[in-house]
């Protein structure tokens, strides 16, 4: 088996990041239409990408690099798994036209079904892992806010005390 090297800039995640940034800029500016590539990107995933980016852009002035990273990995994974699933479905459909002996045909279809199950399980595992990571990040942000408010209270009390002198 030959290894194929893909540069970081040519990776699916990198391409998704660039498309996300471009779409977010167009959402914010509101005057430039999406390109065919951007529309195709939005349609290539089962996730509501445009809505996610639109809501995020309305809520925050700027997407953080963490948001772009999280969205990019999740969307790239979704596109990859959807592509693999569609490819296996296409192979299954074409296999019906082959003139194979019945036992070979059943074995071939069984192998394809097994591959589909593995892909679905990996997709679930990826989403669960991403969900866990997001929960950890949100929990860290919540703790950070609590710590920040605890630091602010003594500073505020000290300033009030000094004002009363």
C-alpha positions as CSV (number, residue, x, y, z in Angstrom):
1,X,0.0,0.0,0.0
2,X,1.4,3.4,-1.0
3,X,1.2,6.3,1.5
4,X,-0.1,9.6,0.1
5,X,1.1,12.8,1.6
6,X,-1.3,15.7,1.7
7,X,-0.1,19.1,2.7
8,X,-1.9,20.8,5.6
9,X,-3.1,23.6,3.3
10,X,-4.6,21.0,0.9
11,X,-6.4,19.1,3.7
12,X,-10.2,18.9,3.9
13,X,-10.1,20.6,7.3
14,X,-8.0,23.5,5.9
15,X,-10.4,23.9,3.0
16,X,-13.4,23.9,5.3
17,X,-11.8,26.5,7.6
18,X,-11.2,28.8,4.6
19,X,-14.8,28.4,3.4
20,X,-16.1,29.0,6.9
21,X,-14.1,32.2,7.3
22,X,-15.3,33.4,3.8
23,X,-18.9,32.7,4.5
24,X,-18.8,34.4,8.0
25,X,-17.3,37.5,6.4
26,X,-20.0,37.6,3.8
27,X,-22.7,37.1,6.5
28,X,-21.3,40.0,8.4
29,X,-20.9,42.3,5.5
30,X,-24.2,41.2,4.0
31,X,-23.7,42.6,0.5
32,X,-21.7,39.9,-1.2
33,X,-23.4,36.7,-2.4
34,X,-22.0,33.3,-1.7
35,X,-19.9,31.7,-4.5
36,X,-20.9,28.4,-6.1
37,X,-18.2,26.7,-4.0
38,X,-19.6,28.1,-0.8
39,X,-23.1,27.0,-1.7
40,X,-21.9,23.6,-2.7
41,X,-20.0,23.3,0.6
42,X,-23.1,24.2,2.6
43,X,-25.1,21.6,0.6
44,X,-22.5,18.9,1.0
45,X,-23.1,18.4,4.7
46,X,-26.0,17.2,6.7
47,X,-25.3,19.9,9.3
48,X,-27.1,23.3,9.2
49,X,-23.8,25.1,8.5
50,X,-25.2,28.4,7.2
51,X,-27.6,28.7,10.2
52,X,-24.8,27.8,12.6
53,X,-22.5,30.4,11.2
54,X,-25.3,33.0,10.9
55,X,-26.4,32.6,14.5
56,X,-22.8,32.5,15.8
57,X,-22.0,35.7,13.8
58,X,-25.0,37.5,15.1
59,X,-24.2,36.5,18.7
60,X,-20.5,37.3,18.6
61,X,-18.6,40.0,16.8
62,X,-15.9,37.5,15.7
63,X,-15.6,33.7,15.5
64,X,-12.8,32.6,17.8
65,X,-10.1,30.3,16.4
66,X,-11.5,27.7,18.7
67,X,-14.9,28.0,17.1
68,X,-13.5,27.8,13.6
69,X,-11.4,24.8,14.6
70,X,-14.3,23.0,16.2
71,X,-16.7,23.7,13.3
72,X,-14.1,22.8,10.7
73,X,-13.3,19.4,12.2
74,X,-16.9,18.5,12.7
75,X,-18.1,19.6,9.3
76,X,-15.1,18.0,7.5
77,X,-15.8,14.7,9.4
78,X,-19.5,15.0,8.4
79,X,-18.6,15.6,4.7
80,X,-16.1,12.7,4.7
81,X,-18.6,10.2,6.3
82,X,-21.4,11.3,4.0
83,X,-19.1,10.8,1.0
84,X,-18.0,7.4,2.2
85,X,-21.6,6.3,2.8
86,X,-22.8,7.6,-0.6
87,X,-19.8,5.8,-2.3
88,X,-20.7,2.5,-0.6
89,X,-24.4,3.0,-1.6
90,X,-23.3,3.6,-5.2
91,X,-21.1,0.5,-5.2
92,X,-24.0,-1.5,-3.7
93,X,-26.3,-0.3,-6.5
94,X,-23.8,-1.1,-9.2
95,X,-23.1,-4.5,-7.7
96,X,-26.7,-5.5,-8.5
97,X,-25.9,-5.3,-12.2
98,X,-22.9,-7.6,-11.9
99,X,-23.2,-11.2,-13.2
100,X,-21.6,-12.8,-10.1
101,X,-22.4,-16.2,-8.8
102,X,-24.9,-15.9,-5.9
103,X,-22.6,-16.9,-3.1
104,X,-19.9,-14.3,-4.3
105,X,-22.6,-11.7,-4.7
106,X,-23.9,-12.3,-1.1
107,X,-20.3,-12.2,0.3
108,X,-19.6,-9.0,-1.6
109,X,-22.8,-7.3,-0.4
110,X,-22.1,-8.6,3.1
111,X,-18.7,-6.9,3.0
112,X,-20.2,-3.7,1.9
113,X,-22.8,-3.8,4.7
114,X,-20.0,-4.4,7.2
115,X,-18.1,-1.4,5.9
116,X,-21.2,0.7,6.2
117,X,-21.7,-0.3,9.8
118,X,-18.1,0.5,10.6
119,X,-18.3,3.9,9.0
120,X,-21.6,4.7,10.9
121,X,-19.9,3.6,14.1
122,X,-16.8,5.7,13.5
123,X,-19.1,8.7,12.7
124,X,-20.9,8.2,16.0
125,X,-17.6,7.9,17.8
126,X,-16.3,11.1,16.2
127,X,-19.5,13.0,17.2
128,X,-19.3,11.7,20.7
129,X,-15.7,12.6,21.0
130,X,-16.4,16.1,19.6
131,X,-19.3,16.5,22.0
132,X,-17.2,15.5,25.0
133,X,-14.5,18.0,23.9
134,X,-17.1,20.8,23.6
135,X,-18.5,20.0,27.0
136,X,-15.0,20.2,28.5
137,X,-14.4,23.5,26.8
138,X,-17.8,24.9,28.0
139,X,-17.1,23.7,31.5
140,X,-13.7,25.3,31.5
141,X,-15.2,28.6,30.3
142,X,-17.9,28.4,33.0
143,X,-15.2,27.9,35.7
144,X,-13.2,30.7,34.2
145,X,-16.2,33.0,34.5
146,X,-16.7,32.0,38.1
147,X,-13.1,32.6,38.9
148,X,-13.2,35.9,37.2
149,X,-16.2,37.0,39.2
150,X,-14.6,35.8,42.4
151,X,-11.5,38.0,41.6
152,X,-13.7,40.9,40.6
153,X,-15.7,40.9,43.9
154,X,-12.6,41.5,46.2
155,X,-11.3,44.2,43.8
156,X,-14.7,45.8,43.7
157,X,-14.9,45.6,47.6
158,X,-11.5,47.2,47.9
159,X,-12.4,50.0,45.6
160,X,-15.6,50.7,47.5
161,X,-13.6,50.6,50.8
162,X,-11.0,53.1,49.4
163,X,-13.8,55.4,48.2
164,X,-15.2,55.5,51.7
165,X,-11.9,56.8,53.1
